[in-house]
Amino acid sequence: MTLKPPALSAIASAALRSSEGAELVASALWQNSTCAVLILRRPGCVLCRDEAQRLWALKPEFDKLGVSLVCVVHEWIQREINAFTPAYWPGPLYHDTSKSFYAALNNGTPLRGSLLPMLNPWSDVWKRIRAASKTVKEHNLAGEGAIMGGAMVIRQGEGGVAWCHVESTIGLVADPAEVLAAAAKEVRAHGNGKAAAAAAAAASGEAAAAQAAASG
């Protein structure tokens, strides 16, 4: 479910820890460029693994926009992390130790989803599970799976959260194409530091080549 973006202050000072153990403040993720963040519910979940690999498949398109792509988890079980990355998510992965991103999706408190639909084999949740199982063959039930995830597109610097989706029910995740479209819309509207730098470098190179040709 797409919702009104939260205030940047809700996530900017969040303490994150990388897979290598390095600690950083969340605002560093979008300091130099627009950033798309996958807020994952559970690394071992078939739905979450499918969501992650489908979003990562679009990385070349995010790269063209100059938009970085990262993932955060609220629980760090090392064996689950090892199984999740790089198989389903080869990119940057961070532990949101304070669950700040999850809380920001629900006005300050992480949203807990109901597991009752799992009891009905004809529910929409099971339809999504069966669809995801076609591409994700290995998955498990390890870890906390009731804290809902989502996705955000965050503007460079102090620009704020441009777009936000919350997993209102289990497996009702953002369409990766929708995340990409939100990032593209943001870059078109406000530009992007990384993309602008790349364009400037290319223009500078072309100018230098033209000057050299003229001199010759």
Buried (B, 14 or more C-beta within 10 A) or exposed (E): EEBEBBEBEBBBEBBBBEBEEEEEEBBEBBEBBBBBBBBBBBBBBBBBBBBBBBBBEBBEBBBEBBBBBBBBBBBBBEEBBEBBBEEBBEBBBBBBBBBBBBBBBBEEEBBEBEEEBEEEEEBEBBEBBEBBEEEBEEBEEBBEBEBBBBBBBBBBBEEBBBBBBBBBBBBBBBEBEBBBEBBBEBBEEEBBBBBBEBEEEEEEEEEEEEEEEEEE
